Amino acid sequence: MREVLVDVLLTMSWAVLGYTLLLDLVMLALVLAGARRVSASRRWDGSEGHEEIFASPLTSGVSVLIPAHDEEAGILDTLAAVLAQRYPVLEVVLVDDGSTDRTFDKVAERFGLVQVTARPTASLRVDGTVLSVHRATTGDPLTVVRKTSVGRRSDALNAALNVARHPLVCMVDADSLLEPGALVQVARPFVEDPANVVASGGVIRAANGARVARGSVLEPRLSSRWVVRFQVVEYLRSFLLGRTGWADANALLIISGAFGLFRRDLVVEVGGLDALSLAEDAELVVTLQEHLRQQRRPHRVVFVPEPVCWTEVPETLAVLGRQRRRWSHGLAQLLWKHRRMIGNPRFGPVGLLALPFFLLFELLGPVVEVVGLLCVVLAAFLGLLDTGTALVMFGLALGLGTLLSTAAVAVEEFSYHRYARGREVGVLLLAGLLENVGYRQLHAWFRLRGLVAALMRRTPVWTAMPRTGFTEAEPVPVS
């Protein structure tokens, strides 16, 4: 009996190790592909001419849609950053989604809002009640929609789409800061290939700890909290390199809800955002690609590695856990809804590459990781743990995981050099090592709980993240 148990535990342990190594190797391939694309993007000699390209009166206008619920801590900074965009034809639609704090009051005071009668441009379903529509009297192209909240961010975005006037819509979170040229750059693919590009996304970075003034990030700085530092490394891997690699394979599934640009006519054509999905951004991207593939209409979903959107990330494990459970629940919803696309060559690289990867490694990954950890604990408890084998497994997993993080930090440092202080680069490298011990396992537990919630068909609820606001830079004294 003991020999059978030893064989079972050993087989499961090696299977988990093989799974982990395969995942890390796939991610390494994506990271290397992304690094090559980032390097090529940095060498493109036409990047300085973006503003001249968009000076044409024929440039498609952009409606920036911002859903906000209890965002008084940073809403004025977010609006300042959006309104400061160097883009020729721009409007901002802010939806106050049932805020219970001073979100609306702060915006009303700053922009002199007056109530108006809006002319709807679409008739997408909105479950919350639209209470009023307001416009700025300060000369800023700002419209504010007030509505009751139904606990879903997608409902607020659909309300914004119903009053948006321009051909392109950019969805931005209310805790995000766009760099001045971000909108110009993320819209570039629509100008270069207007017949095919349907969506475009940019890089997301953690703003926690950065010095901010009037909606501009003056100096990126790392937070003193390790939970934030681990997320900085995650974002470099997934947003800067991982998604760049998927885009190069024409298999991009996710454009972050914090910063994504879409053709408005197509978003309306597919019925807007799914009101019941927790994976609003990925759900919209997959729905668009499924819809267009079925109709045999050419399309491209693009990721631009240069534009940067700074956003607040969770600063506590409790808030991080809620966020990651929601993400995992939403991913399960998405894969179930679009299950007929998985492995289906009719849907191209998305069906053959991206969706199978997300099913096997993103959705089921936490199951494998938690089972593997339990096998090790059980073997140790029963005195069956082979120390040499365990060290080999741990070393291989730690080595590849650290290599991935190191590659991401190296690309950031050599390509963009956002963190000017050398000590911060060292801290990021250390975070890339330490995240493999403790943080990664806790993250797997959060995701597993999200998967269980989806399997039990619990009612999906979008919970707002507590905001601390941005760190305002001290004014320079005038001599």
C-alpha positions as CSV (number, residue, x, y, z in Angstrom):
1,M,0.0,0.0,0.0
2,R,2.8,2.3,0.9
3,E,4.5,1.7,-2.4
4,V,1.3,2.4,-4.3
5,L,0.8,5.7,-2.5
6,V,4.4,6.7,-3.1
7,D,4.0,5.9,-6.9
8,V,0.7,7.9,-7.0
9,L,2.2,11.0,-5.3
10,L,5.4,10.8,-7.3
11,T,3.5,10.5,-10.6
12,M,1.2,13.4,-9.7
13,S,4.2,15.5,-8.6
14,W,6.0,15.0,-11.9
15,A,2.8,15.6,-13.9
16,V,2.4,18.9,-12.1
17,L,6.0,19.8,-12.7
18,G,5.7,19.0,-16.4
19,Y,2.6,21.1,-16.6
20,T,4.3,24.0,-14.8
21,L,7.4,23.8,-17.1
22,L,5.2,23.7,-20.2
23,L,3.3,26.8,-19.1
24,D,6.5,28.7,-18.3
25,L,8.0,27.7,-21.7
26,V,5.0,28.9,-23.5
27,M,5.1,32.1,-21.6
28,L,8.8,32.4,-22.3
29,A,8.1,32.1,-26.0
30,L,5.4,34.8,-25.7
31,V,7.8,37.1,-23.7
32,L,10.6,36.7,-26.3
33,A,8.2,37.4,-29.2
34,G,6.9,40.4,-27.3
35,A,10.4,41.6,-26.6
36,R,11.3,41.4,-30.3
37,R,8.2,43.4,-31.1
38,V,8.9,46.0,-28.4
39,S,12.4,46.4,-29.7
40,A,11.2,46.9,-33.3
41,S,8.6,49.4,-32.1
42,R,11.2,51.5,-30.3
43,R,13.3,51.6,-33.5
44,W,10.4,52.8,-35.7
45,D,11.6,56.1,-37.0
46,G,8.1,57.5,-37.6
47,S,6.9,57.5,-34.0
48,E,7.7,61.2,-33.6
49,G,5.3,62.1,-36.4
50,H,2.1,60.8,-34.8
51,E,0.7,64.3,-34.0
52,E,1.2,65.4,-37.6
53,I,-0.6,62.3,-38.9
54,F,-3.6,63.1,-36.6
55,A,-3.7,66.8,-37.5
56,S,-5.9,66.0,-40.5
57,P,-9.6,67.0,-40.2
58,L,-10.4,63.6,-41.6
59,T,-9.1,61.8,-38.4
60,S,-11.8,59.8,-36.7
61,G,-13.0,61.4,-33.4
62,V,-12.8,59.5,-30.1
63,S,-15.3,59.3,-27.3
64,V,-13.6,58.4,-24.1
65,L,-16.0,56.5,-21.8
66,I,-15.3,56.5,-18.0
67,P,-17.5,54.5,-15.7
68,A,-17.2,55.7,-12.1
69,H,-18.5,54.5,-8.8
70,D,-17.3,56.1,-5.6
71,E,-14.1,57.5,-7.3
72,E,-13.8,60.8,-5.5
73,A,-10.2,60.1,-4.5
74,G,-8.8,60.3,-8.1
75,I,-11.6,61.3,-10.5
76,L,-10.3,64.8,-11.1
77,D,-6.8,63.5,-11.9
78,T,-8.2,61.0,-14.3
79,L,-10.3,63.6,-16.1
80,A,-7.4,66.0,-16.2
81,A,-5.2,63.4,-17.9
82,V,-7.9,62.5,-20.5
83,L,-8.7,66.1,-21.3
84,A,-5.0,66.9,-21.8
85,Q,-4.7,64.3,-24.5
86,R,-3.1,65.6,-27.7
87,Y,-5.9,64.4,-30.0
88,P,-7.8,66.6,-32.5
89,V,-11.4,65.4,-32.1
90,L,-12.2,64.3,-28.6
91,E,-15.1,64.1,-26.1
92,V,-15.3,62.5,-22.7
93,V,-18.4,60.8,-21.3
94,L,-18.3,60.1,-17.6
95,V,-20.9,57.9,-16.1
96,D,-21.5,58.5,-12.3
97,D,-22.8,55.0,-11.6
98,G,-24.7,55.5,-8.3
99,S,-21.8,56.9,-6.4
100,T,-22.4,57.4,-2.7
101,D,-19.4,59.7,-2.1
102,R,-18.6,63.2,-3.6
103,T,-17.6,61.9,-7.1
104,F,-20.3,63.9,-8.9
105,D,-20.0,66.9,-6.6
106,K,-16.3,67.3,-7.3
107,V,-16.8,67.0,-11.1
108,A,-19.7,69.5,-11.0
109,E,-17.7,72.0,-9.0
110,R,-14.6,71.7,-11.2
111,F,-16.4,71.8,-14.6
112,G,-19.5,73.9,-13.8
113,L,-21.9,71.2,-14.9
114,V,-25.4,72.1,-16.2
115,Q,-28.2,69.7,-16.9
116,V,-29.1,69.1,-20.5
117,T,-31.4,67.0,-22.7
118,A,-29.2,64.4,-24.4
119,R,-29.8,63.1,-27.9
120,P,-29.2,59.3,-27.8
121,T,-26.9,57.9,-30.5
122,A,-27.7,54.3,-29.7
123,S,-30.4,52.3,-27.8
124,L,-28.3,49.7,-26.0
125,R,-30.0,48.0,-23.0
126,V,-29.3,49.8,-19.7
127,D,-30.7,48.2,-16.5
128,G,-30.0,51.1,-14.2
129,T,-32.1,54.2,-14.4
130,V,-30.6,57.2,-16.1
131,L,-31.3,60.1,-13.8
132,S,-29.8,63.1,-15.7
133,V,-27.2,64.2,-18.2
134,H,-24.9,67.2,-17.7
135,R,-22.4,69.1,-19.7
136,A,-19.4,71.2,-18.8
137,T,-19.6,75.0,-19.0
138,T,-15.8,75.4,-18.8
139,G,-15.3,74.7,-22.5
140,D,-14.2,71.2,-21.9
141,P,-15.8,68.5,-24.1
142,L,-17.2,66.7,-21.1
143,T,-20.6,65.0,-20.7
144,V,-21.6,63.4,-17.4
145,V,-24.4,60.8,-17.1
146,R,-25.9,60.1,-13.7
147,K,-27.6,56.7,-13.2
148,T,-28.5,54.3,-10.5
149,S,-26.1,51.4,-10.1
150,V,-27.0,47.8,-10.7
151,G,-23.5,46.6,-9.6
152,R,-22.2,46.1,-13.1
153,R,-19.5,48.2,-14.8
154,S,-20.8,47.0,-18.2
155,D,-24.1,48.7,-17.6
156,A,-22.4,52.1,-17.0
157,L,-20.4,51.6,-20.2
158,N,-23.5,50.8,-22.2
159,A,-25.1,54.0,-20.9
160,A,-22.1,55.9,-22.0
161,L,-22.2,54.3,-25.5
162,N,-25.8,55.5,-25.8
163,V,-24.7,59.1,-25.8
164,A,-21.2,58.8,-27.4
165,R,-21.0,60.7,-30.7
166,H,-17.7,59.7,-32.3
167,P,-16.7,56.7,-34.5
168,L,-14.1,55.4,-32.0
169,V,-14.7,54.7,-28.3
170,C,-12.0,54.5,-25.7
171,M,-12.9,52.8,-22.4
172,V,-10.9,54.0,-19.5
173,D,-11.1,53.2,-15.8
174,A,-11.9,56.0,-13.4
175,D,-8.7,55.3,-11.4
176,S,-6.4,55.6,-14.5
177,L,-4.1,58.3,-15.8
178,L,-3.2,58.4,-19.6
179,E,0.1,59.7,-20.7
180,P,-0.3,62.8,-22.9
181,G,0.3,61.0,-26.2
182,A,-1.3,57.7,-25.3
183,L,-4.6,58.2,-27.2
184,V,-2.8,59.4,-30.3
185,Q,-0.6,56.3,-30.4
186,V,-3.2,53.7,-29.6
187,A,-5.4,55.2,-32.4
188,R,-2.5,54.9,-34.9
189,P,-3.5,51.4,-36.2
190,F,-7.0,52.7,-37.0
191,V,-5.4,55.3,-39.3
192,E,-2.9,52.9,-40.9
193,D,-5.4,50.1,-41.5
194,P,-8.9,51.6,-41.2
195,A,-10.6,48.8,-43.1
196,N,-9.5,46.0,-40.8
197,V,-8.5,47.2,-37.3
198,V,-11.5,46.9,-34.9
199,A,-9.8,47.2,-31.5
200,S,-6.5,48.4,-30.1
201,G,-5.0,48.3,-26.6
202,G,-2.1,49.8,-24.8
203,V,0.2,49.1,-21.9
204,I,-1.1,49.2,-18.3
205,R,1.3,50.1,-15.4
206,A,0.8,50.4,-11.7
207,A,0.6,54.0,-10.5
208,N,0.9,53.2,-6.8
209,G,3.8,55.2,-5.4
210,A,4.2,57.4,-8.4
211,R,4.5,61.2,-8.1
212,V,1.5,62.8,-9.8
213,A,0.5,66.4,-10.5
214,R,-2.8,67.5,-12.2
215,G,-3.3,64.1,-13.8
216,S,0.3,63.7,-15.0
217,V,2.7,61.1,-13.8
218,L,5.9,63.2,-13.1
219,E,8.0,60.4,-11.7
220,P,7.2,56.6,-11.7
221,R,8.1,55.2,-8.3
222,L,7.7,51.8,-6.8
223,S,5.3,51.4,-3.9
224,S,6.8,50.3,-0.6
225,R,4.2,47.4,-0.4
226,W,5.5,44.1,-1.7
227,V,2.0,43.1,-2.9
228,V,2.1,46.1,-5.3
229,R,5.7,45.3,-6.4
230,F,4.7,41.7,-7.3
231,Q,1.8,43.2,-9.4
232,V,4.2,45.6,-11.2
233,V,6.2,42.5,-12.4
234,E,3.0,40.7,-13.4
235,Y,1.9,43.7,-15.4
236,L,5.2,43.9,-17.2
237,R,5.0,40.2,-18.2
238,S,1.3,40.3,-19.2
239,F,0.7,43.8,-20.6
240,L,4.1,44.8,-22.0
241,L,5.2,41.4,-23.4
242,G,2.6,38.7,-23.1
243,R,-0.2,40.5,-24.9
244,T,2.3,41.9,-27.5
245,G,3.2,38.2,-28.3
246,W,-0.4,37.2,-28.6
247,A,-1.1,40.1,-30.9
248,D,1.7,39.1,-33.1
249,A,0.1,35.7,-33.4
250,N,-3.2,37.3,-34.3
251,A,-4.7,35.7,-31.2
252,L,-5.2,38.5,-28.8
253,L,-8.1,37.9,-26.4
254,I,-7.8,40.7,-23.9
255,I,-7.7,44.4,-24.2
256,S,-7.7,45.8,-20.8
257,G,-10.8,47.6,-19.7
258,A,-8.5,50.2,-18.2
259,F,-7.4,51.4,-21.6
260,G,-8.9,50.0,-24.9
261,L,-10.0,51.6,-28.2
262,F,-12.9,50.1,-30.3
263,R,-14.9,50.9,-33.4
264,R,-18.2,52.1,-32.0
265,D,-20.4,50.9,-34.8
266,L,-19.2,47.3,-34.2
267,V,-19.6,47.5,-30.4
268,V,-23.2,48.6,-31.0
269,E,-23.7,46.0,-33.7
270,V,-23.0,43.2,-31.2
271,G,-25.3,44.7,-28.6
272,G,-22.7,46.5,-26.4
273,L,-21.1,44.9,-23.4
274,D,-22.5,41.8,-21.9
275,A,-24.4,42.9,-18.8
276,L,-23.9,39.6,-17.0
277,S,-20.2,39.0,-17.7
278,L,-17.4,39.8,-15.2
279,A,-14.8,39.6,-18.1
280,E,-16.2,42.7,-19.8
281,D,-13.0,43.6,-21.8
282,A,-12.1,40.0,-22.9
283,E,-15.8,39.2,-23.5
284,L,-16.2,42.2,-25.8
285,V,-13.0,41.3,-27.8
286,V,-13.9,37.7,-28.2
287,T,-17.5,38.5,-29.1
288,L,-16.3,40.9,-31.8
289,Q,-14.0,38.4,-33.3
290,E,-16.6,35.6,-33.2
291,H,-19.1,37.9,-34.8
292,L,-16.8,39.0,-37.6
293,R,-15.4,35.5,-38.3
294,Q,-18.9,34.2,-38.7
295,Q,-19.6,36.9,-41.3
296,R,-16.2,36.4,-42.9
297,R,-15.4,40.0,-42.5
298,P,-11.7,40.9,-42.2
299,H,-10.6,42.2,-38.9
300,R,-7.5,42.8,-36.7
301,V,-7.2,43.3,-32.9
302,V,-4.0,45.2,-32.2
303,F,-1.8,45.8,-29.2
304,V,0.5,48.9,-29.2
305,P,3.4,48.4,-26.7
306,E,4.2,52.1,-26.4
307,P,1.0,53.9,-25.0
308,V,0.9,53.9,-21.3
309,C,-2.1,54.0,-18.9
310,W,-1.2,54.3,-15.2
311,T,-3.7,52.7,-12.9
312,E,-4.1,51.9,-9.2
313,V,-3.6,48.3,-8.3
314,P,-4.8,46.6,-5.1
315,E,-2.6,47.4,-2.1
316,T,-3.9,44.7,0.3
317,L,-4.2,40.9,-0.2
318,A,-7.9,41.1,0.7
319,V,-8.6,43.5,-2.2
320,L,-6.3,41.6,-4.5
321,G,-8.1,38.4,-3.7
322,R,-11.5,39.9,-4.6
323,Q,-10.1,41.2,-7.9
324,R,-8.5,37.9,-8.9
325,R,-11.5,35.9,-7.9
326,R,-13.6,38.1,-10.2
327,W,-11.2,37.7,-13.1
328,S,-11.2,34.0,-12.8
329,H,-15.0,33.9,-12.5
330,G,-15.2,36.1,-15.6
331,L,-12.8,33.9,-17.5
332,A,-14.9,30.8,-16.8
333,Q,-18.0,32.6,-18.0
334,L,-16.2,33.7,-21.2
335,L,-14.9,30.2,-22.0
336,W,-18.3,28.6,-21.4
337,K,-20.2,31.1,-23.5
338,H,-17.7,30.8,-26.4
339,R,-17.0,27.1,-25.9
340,R,-17.7,26.2,-29.5
341,M,-14.8,28.4,-30.6
342,I,-12.3,26.4,-28.6
343,G,-10.1,24.3,-30.9
344,N,-12.3,25.3,-33.9
345,P,-10.1,26.1,-36.9
346,R,-13.0,28.2,-38.3
347,F,-12.0,30.9,-35.7
348,G,-8.4,31.0,-36.7
349,P,-5.6,31.5,-34.2
350,V,-8.0,32.7,-31.5
351,G,-9.9,29.3,-31.6
352,L,-6.8,27.2,-32.2
353,L,-4.2,28.9,-29.9
354,A,-5.5,31.5,-27.5
355,L,-8.7,29.9,-26.2
356,P,-7.2,26.4,-25.6
357,F,-4.3,28.1,-23.8
358,F,-6.6,30.1,-21.6
359,L,-8.6,27.0,-20.8
360,L,-5.7,24.7,-20.0
361,F,-3.3,27.1,-18.3
362,E,-5.3,30.2,-17.1
363,L,-8.5,28.6,-16.0
364,L,-7.3,25.2,-14.9
365,G,-3.9,26.3,-13.8
366,P,-4.8,27.0,-10.2
367,V,-6.4,23.5,-9.9
368,V,-3.1,22.0,-11.0
369,E,-1.0,24.2,-8.8
370,V,-3.1,23.7,-5.6
371,V,-3.2,19.9,-6.2
372,G,0.6,19.9,-6.7
373,L,1.1,21.8,-3.4
374,L,-1.3,19.4,-1.6
375,C,0.7,16.4,-2.9
376,V,3.9,17.8,-1.5
377,V,2.3,18.6,1.9
378,L,0.7,15.1,2.1
379,A,4.0,13.4,1.1
380,A,5.9,15.3,3.8
381,F,3.2,14.6,6.4
382,L,3.4,10.8,5.6
383,G,7.1,10.8,5.6
384,L,7.2,9.9,1.9
385,L,8.8,13.1,0.5
386,D,11.9,12.5,-1.5
387,T,13.9,15.6,-0.6
388,G,16.2,15.4,-3.7
389,T,13.3,15.1,-6.1
390,A,11.4,17.9,-4.3
391,L,14.4,20.2,-4.6
392,V,14.8,19.5,-8.3
393,M,11.1,20.3,-8.9
394,F,11.3,23.4,-6.9
395,G,14.5,24.6,-8.5
396,L,13.2,24.1,-12.1
397,A,10.0,25.9,-11.4
398,L,11.7,28.7,-9.5
399,G,14.4,29.1,-12.2
400,L,12.0,29.4,-15.1
401,G,9.6,31.6,-13.2
402,T,12.4,33.9,-12.3
403,L,13.7,33.9,-15.9
404,L,10.4,35.1,-17.1
405,S,10.3,38.0,-14.7
406,T,13.9,38.9,-15.3
407,A,13.3,39.1,-19.0
408,A,10.3,41.3,-18.5
409,V,12.2,43.7,-16.2
410,A,15.2,43.7,-18.6
411,V,13.0,44.7,-21.6
412,E,11.4,47.5,-19.5
413,E,14.8,48.8,-18.4
414,F,16.5,48.7,-21.7
415,S,13.5,49.9,-23.8
416,Y,11.7,52.4,-21.7
417,H,13.7,53.0,-18.5
418,R,10.7,54.2,-16.6
419,Y,12.2,53.7,-13.2
420,A,15.2,56.1,-13.1
421,R,16.6,54.9,-9.8
422,G,18.8,51.8,-10.0
423,R,17.6,50.6,-6.7
424,E,14.1,50.2,-8.0
425,V,15.2,48.0,-10.8
426,G,17.0,45.8,-8.3
427,V,13.8,45.7,-6.2
428,L,11.8,44.6,-9.3
429,L,14.3,41.8,-10.0
430,L,14.0,40.7,-6.4
431,A,10.2,40.8,-6.6
432,G,10.4,38.6,-9.7
433,L,12.2,36.0,-7.6
434,L,10.2,36.2,-4.4
435,E,6.8,36.1,-6.1
436,N,7.4,32.4,-6.8
437,V,7.4,31.6,-3.1
438,G,4.1,32.4,-1.4
439,Y,2.6,35.0,-3.7
440,R,2.2,32.7,-6.7
441,Q,0.5,30.0,-4.6
442,L,-1.8,32.5,-2.9
443,H,-2.7,33.9,-6.3
444,A,-3.6,30.3,-7.4
445,W,-5.9,30.0,-4.4
446,F,-7.7,33.2,-5.3
447,R,-8.2,32.0,-8.9
448,L,-9.4,28.6,-7.7
449,R,-12.1,30.2,-5.6
450,G,-13.2,32.2,-8.6
451,L,-13.4,29.1,-10.7
452,V,-15.5,27.4,-8.0
453,A,-17.8,30.3,-7.8
454,A,-18.4,30.0,-11.6
455,L,-19.0,26.3,-11.4
456,M,-21.5,26.8,-8.6
457,R,-23.2,29.4,-10.9
458,R,-23.1,32.1,-8.2
459,T,-24.5,35.4,-9.3
460,P,-21.6,37.5,-10.7
461,V,-21.1,40.8,-8.8
462,W,-18.7,43.5,-9.8
463,T,-17.1,45.0,-6.7
464,A,-15.4,48.4,-6.8
465,M,-11.8,48.5,-5.5
466,P,-11.1,50.9,-2.6
467,R,-9.2,53.9,-3.9
468,T,-6.4,55.7,-2.1
469,G,-5.9,58.3,-4.8
470,F,-2.6,59.3,-6.4
471,T,0.4,60.7,-4.6
472,E,0.4,64.4,-5.4
473,A,3.8,66.0,-6.0
474,E,4.7,68.9,-3.8
475,P,4.6,72.2,-5.7
476,V,8.0,73.8,-6.5
477,P,8.4,77.0,-4.5
478,V,8.7,80.2,-6.5
479,S,11.7,82.2,-5.5
